């Protein structure tokens, strides 16, 4: 049951134990869409035409991985990693490469505690392959997915066993941090993050982002716990959502917490935008910088794509033989 916990338990615990209704998790649909959308604008001229033409799809499809979590059992572990399960020095203990991690811990153990960093890198390589065979549909689908997983990597509560404050009596903090706060305050954030940059070592860069998010987990939890004692019954209020009145974290409480943690949410969103654009750019460079503009006018047939896939697979096999021989 562990792999589906992020899909259900955070929602059920909140609804059943506090009566609080906060429907979206994992940056909320709002923040995921904004991260993908803004990442388009940091791309170089050779890429931005293709991505901007499809910005509507990339924005809406940013939430597809969350939708899949409720129907695909293997999807949920791709959104988190419980670093603290592996001890205080997890960043030294856990191998960055998947095969080494499986050898050390077993695949079942890794899936039980999340595979987010490895899945980001796997999706990056799939995007690079899609660019190499010039498959516009796969490029867009994988770009949207990659932006989602990179976004998750910047959420502190996606890196801990105590992902919803359920171990410290803070049920509901997950959606509060990544949904309520961005929805209330992100219009005031500075999202000018600079141009996408080429990433020499995607694996290391992804792990650095996750470790950075994990370093602030204690602040996320401790500051909320102190504020809850301070503000007492001002913590919650009721707001109209459509035809229903729903119990939510009050705007006063959210504003107070937002001030206490400083620019944490803004900083993490900015970093997610920049890494998303940069990893798209890196996939494009490492795929040989294909002419994406040409894909706007010409969509390859299934037969052409299959031929390109076969050619790419043959090339990879030949490269592996050369390396083995060397």
C-alpha positions as CSV (number, residue, x, y, z in Angstrom):
1,X,0.0,0.0,0.0
2,X,2.9,2.4,0.5
3,X,3.3,3.6,-3.1
4,X,-0.2,5.0,-3.3
5,X,0.0,6.8,0.0
6,X,0.8,10.2,-1.5
7,X,-2.3,9.9,-3.6
8,X,-4.8,9.2,-0.9
9,X,-3.5,9.6,2.6
10,X,-2.7,13.3,2.5
11,X,-6.2,14.0,1.3
12,X,-7.9,11.6,3.6
13,X,-6.1,12.6,6.7
14,X,-6.9,16.2,6.1
15,X,-10.5,15.6,5.3
16,X,-11.2,13.1,8.1
17,X,-9.2,14.4,11.0
18,X,-9.4,18.2,10.5
19,X,-12.4,18.7,8.2
20,X,-10.0,20.9,6.1
21,X,-10.6,20.7,2.4
22,X,-7.6,21.4,0.2
23,X,-8.1,19.4,-3.0
24,X,-4.8,19.6,-4.9
25,X,-1.4,18.3,-3.9
26,X,2.1,18.4,-5.5
27,X,2.5,22.2,-6.0
28,X,-1.2,22.1,-6.8
29,X,-2.4,22.2,-10.3
30,X,-1.9,26.0,-10.2
31,X,1.8,26.0,-9.5
32,X,2.7,23.1,-11.8
33,X,1.0,24.8,-14.7
34,X,2.8,28.1,-13.9
35,X,6.2,26.4,-13.7
36,X,5.8,24.7,-17.1
37,X,4.4,27.9,-18.7
38,X,7.2,30.2,-17.5
39,X,9.9,27.7,-18.3
40,X,9.1,28.1,-22.0
41,X,10.2,31.8,-21.9
42,X,13.8,31.0,-20.8
43,X,14.5,28.8,-23.8
44,X,16.9,29.9,-26.6
45,X,15.5,31.2,-29.9
46,X,16.1,27.8,-31.6
47,X,13.7,26.2,-29.2
48,X,11.2,28.8,-28.1
49,X,9.2,28.9,-31.3
50,X,8.2,25.2,-31.0
51,X,7.6,25.4,-27.3
52,X,5.7,28.7,-27.4
53,X,3.5,27.4,-30.2
54,X,2.5,24.5,-27.8
55,X,2.5,26.5,-24.6
56,X,-1.2,25.7,-24.0
57,X,-0.5,22.0,-24.1
58,X,2.6,22.2,-21.9
59,X,0.7,24.3,-19.3
60,X,-2.3,22.0,-19.1
61,X,-0.3,18.7,-19.4
62,X,1.8,19.8,-16.5
63,X,-0.7,18.1,-14.2
64,X,-0.9,14.8,-16.1
65,X,1.4,12.9,-13.8
66,X,-0.8,13.7,-10.9
67,X,-3.8,12.5,-12.8
68,X,-2.1,9.2,-13.6
69,X,-1.3,8.6,-9.9
70,X,-4.9,7.5,-9.3
71,X,-4.9,4.9,-12.0
72,X,-1.3,3.7,-12.4
73,X,0.2,1.9,-9.4
74,X,3.8,2.6,-10.5
75,X,3.2,6.4,-10.8
76,X,3.0,7.5,-7.2
77,X,6.7,6.7,-6.2
78,X,7.9,8.9,-9.1
79,X,6.8,12.0,-7.2
80,X,8.8,11.8,-4.0
81,X,11.8,10.3,-2.1
82,X,11.9,9.7,1.7
83,X,15.5,10.8,2.2
84,X,15.2,10.7,6.0
85,X,14.2,7.0,5.8
86,X,17.8,6.3,4.9
87,X,19.3,8.2,7.8
88,X,20.9,11.6,8.5
89,X,23.6,11.2,5.9
90,X,21.3,9.9,3.1
91,X,23.0,12.1,0.5
92,X,26.2,10.2,1.1
93,X,24.6,6.7,1.5
94,X,22.2,6.6,-1.5
95,X,23.9,6.0,-4.9
96,X,22.9,8.6,-7.5
97,X,22.8,5.9,-10.2
98,X,19.8,3.6,-10.4
99,X,21.5,0.3,-10.9
100,X,23.8,1.0,-8.0
101,X,20.9,2.0,-5.8
102,X,19.0,-1.1,-6.7
103,X,22.0,-3.3,-5.9
104,X,22.3,-1.6,-2.5
105,X,18.7,-1.4,-1.4
106,X,16.6,-3.5,-3.8
107,X,14.0,-2.1,-6.3
108,X,11.1,-2.8,-3.9
109,X,12.7,-0.7,-1.1
110,X,13.4,2.2,-3.4
111,X,9.8,2.2,-4.8
112,X,8.4,2.0,-1.3
113,X,10.3,5.2,-0.4
114,X,10.2,7.0,-3.7
115,X,12.2,7.2,-6.9
116,X,11.8,10.8,-7.9
117,X,15.5,11.7,-8.7
118,X,16.1,8.6,-10.8
119,X,12.8,9.1,-12.6
120,X,13.6,12.7,-13.5
121,X,16.8,11.5,-15.2
122,X,15.0,8.6,-16.9
123,X,12.5,11.1,-18.3
124,X,15.3,13.4,-19.4
125,X,16.9,10.6,-21.4
126,X,13.5,9.7,-23.0
127,X,13.1,13.4,-24.0
128,X,16.5,13.4,-25.5
129,X,15.7,10.3,-27.5
130,X,12.4,11.8,-28.7
131,X,14.3,14.8,-29.9
132,X,16.8,12.6,-31.7
133,X,14.1,10.9,-33.7
134,X,12.2,14.2,-34.1
135,X,8.9,13.0,-32.6
136,X,7.0,16.2,-31.8
137,X,4.2,14.5,-29.8
138,X,6.7,12.6,-27.6
139,X,8.8,15.8,-27.2
140,X,5.8,17.7,-25.8
141,X,4.5,14.9,-23.6
142,X,7.9,14.2,-22.1
143,X,8.7,17.9,-21.7
144,X,5.4,18.4,-19.8
145,X,6.1,15.4,-17.6
146,X,9.6,16.4,-16.9
147,X,8.5,19.9,-15.8
148,X,6.1,18.2,-13.3
149,X,8.7,15.9,-11.8
150,X,11.3,18.8,-11.6
151,X,8.6,20.8,-9.8
152,X,8.1,18.0,-7.3
153,X,11.8,17.9,-6.6
154,X,11.7,21.4,-5.3
155,X,8.9,20.7,-2.7
156,X,10.5,20.0,0.7
157,X,7.6,17.8,1.8
158,X,8.3,15.5,-1.1
159,X,11.6,14.5,0.5
160,X,10.5,13.3,3.9
161,X,8.6,10.4,5.6
162,X,6.6,13.1,7.4
163,X,5.3,14.4,4.1
164,X,1.9,15.7,5.4
165,X,2.9,16.4,9.0
166,X,1.1,13.3,10.0
167,X,3.9,12.3,12.5
168,X,3.8,15.7,14.2
169,X,0.1,16.5,14.4
170,X,0.3,18.9,11.4
171,X,-2.0,17.1,8.9
172,X,-2.7,19.3,6.0
173,X,0.6,21.2,5.8
174,X,1.5,19.5,2.5
175,X,-1.3,21.1,0.6
176,X,-0.9,24.3,2.6
177,X,2.7,24.8,1.6
178,X,2.5,23.9,-2.0
179,X,-1.1,24.8,-3.0
180,X,-2.5,27.5,-0.7
181,X,0.6,29.7,-0.4
182,X,1.4,29.8,-4.2
183,X,-2.2,30.5,-5.0
184,X,-2.4,33.4,-2.6
185,X,1.0,35.0,-3.1
186,X,2.7,33.9,-6.3
187,X,1.4,36.9,-8.3
188,X,3.9,39.0,-6.3
189,X,6.9,36.7,-7.0
190,X,9.7,37.7,-9.2
191,X,9.8,35.0,-11.9
192,X,12.6,36.6,-13.9
193,X,15.1,33.7,-13.6
194,X,17.5,34.2,-16.5
195,X,18.1,32.1,-19.5
196,X,18.2,28.3,-19.6
197,X,21.7,26.9,-19.1
198,X,23.3,23.7,-20.3
199,X,23.6,21.1,-17.5
200,X,26.9,19.2,-17.6
201,X,25.7,16.5,-15.2
202,X,21.9,16.2,-15.1
203,X,22.1,13.4,-12.5
204,X,24.1,15.5,-10.0
205,X,22.1,18.6,-10.7
206,X,18.8,16.8,-10.0
207,X,20.1,15.4,-6.7
208,X,21.4,18.8,-5.6
209,X,17.9,20.3,-6.1
210,X,16.3,17.5,-4.0
211,X,18.9,17.8,-1.3
212,X,18.4,21.6,-1.2
213,X,14.7,21.1,-0.8
214,X,15.2,18.6,2.0
215,X,17.4,20.9,4.0
216,X,14.5,23.2,4.7
217,X,12.0,20.4,5.8
218,X,12.6,21.2,9.5
219,X,11.9,24.9,9.0
220,X,8.7,24.1,7.1
221,X,7.4,22.0,9.9
222,X,8.8,23.8,13.0
223,X,7.7,27.3,12.0
224,X,4.1,26.1,11.2
225,X,3.9,24.3,14.5
226,X,5.0,27.4,16.4
227,X,2.6,29.6,14.5
228,X,-0.3,27.3,15.1
229,X,0.2,27.7,18.9
230,X,0.5,31.5,18.5
231,X,-2.6,32.0,16.4
232,X,-4.9,29.4,17.8
233,X,-8.4,29.5,16.4
234,X,-7.3,32.0,13.7
235,X,-5.7,29.2,11.8
236,X,-8.8,28.2,9.8
237,X,-11.6,30.0,8.0
238,X,-14.4,29.2,5.6
239,X,-14.3,30.2,2.0
240,X,-16.8,29.8,-0.8
241,X,-15.7,27.3,-3.5
242,X,-18.3,27.2,-6.2
243,X,-21.6,26.3,-4.4
244,X,-19.9,25.0,-1.3
245,X,-18.4,26.6,1.8
246,X,-15.1,24.9,2.6
247,X,-12.8,25.0,5.6
248,X,-9.3,26.3,4.6
249,X,-6.2,27.8,6.2
250,X,-7.2,31.4,6.8
251,X,-5.6,34.1,4.7
252,X,-4.3,35.8,7.8
253,X,-2.6,32.6,8.9
254,X,-1.2,31.9,5.5
255,X,0.2,35.5,5.3
256,X,1.8,35.2,8.7
257,X,3.4,31.8,7.8
258,X,4.5,33.2,4.4
259,X,6.3,36.1,6.2
260,X,8.0,33.8,8.6
261,X,9.5,31.4,6.0
262,X,10.6,34.4,4.0
263,X,11.1,33.8,0.3
264,X,11.2,30.0,0.6
265,X,8.2,29.2,-1.7
266,X,9.2,31.8,-4.2
267,X,12.8,30.6,-4.2
268,X,11.7,27.0,-4.8
269,X,9.3,27.9,-7.6
270,X,12.0,30.0,-9.3
271,X,14.5,27.2,-9.1
272,X,11.9,24.7,-10.5
273,X,11.3,27.0,-13.5
274,X,15.0,27.4,-14.2
275,X,15.8,23.8,-13.9
276,X,12.8,22.8,-16.1
277,X,13.9,25.1,-18.9
278,X,17.5,24.1,-18.5
279,X,16.9,20.4,-18.6
280,X,14.7,20.8,-21.7
281,X,17.6,22.8,-23.3
282,X,20.2,20.2,-22.2
283,X,18.1,17.4,-23.8
284,X,17.9,19.4,-27.1
285,X,21.7,20.1,-27.1
286,X,22.6,16.5,-26.4
287,X,20.2,15.3,-29.1
288,X,22.2,17.2,-31.7
289,X,20.2,20.4,-31.7
290,X,17.4,19.2,-34.0
291,X,15.4,21.8,-36.0
292,X,12.3,22.0,-33.8
293,X,10.8,24.7,-36.0
294,X,10.5,22.2,-38.8
295,X,8.3,20.0,-36.6
296,X,5.7,22.7,-36.5
297,X,5.0,22.1,-40.2
298,X,5.8,18.4,-40.7
299,X,4.5,15.7,-38.4
300,X,6.1,12.3,-39.2
301,X,4.0,9.2,-39.8
302,X,4.0,6.3,-37.5
303,X,6.0,4.3,-40.0
304,X,8.7,7.0,-40.2
305,X,8.9,7.3,-36.4
306,X,9.2,3.5,-36.1
307,X,12.0,3.6,-38.6
308,X,13.8,6.3,-36.6
309,X,13.3,4.5,-33.4
310,X,14.9,1.4,-34.9
311,X,17.8,3.4,-36.2
312,X,18.4,5.0,-32.8
313,X,18.2,1.6,-31.1
314,X,20.7,0.1,-33.5
315,X,23.0,3.1,-33.0
316,X,22.9,2.7,-29.2
317,X,23.7,-1.0,-29.5
318,X,26.7,-0.3,-31.6
319,X,27.9,2.4,-29.2
320,X,27.6,-0.1,-26.3
321,X,29.6,-2.7,-28.2
322,X,32.3,-0.1,-28.8
323,X,32.5,0.8,-25.1
324,X,32.5,-2.9,-24.1
325,X,35.4,-3.6,-26.5
326,X,37.3,-0.6,-25.2
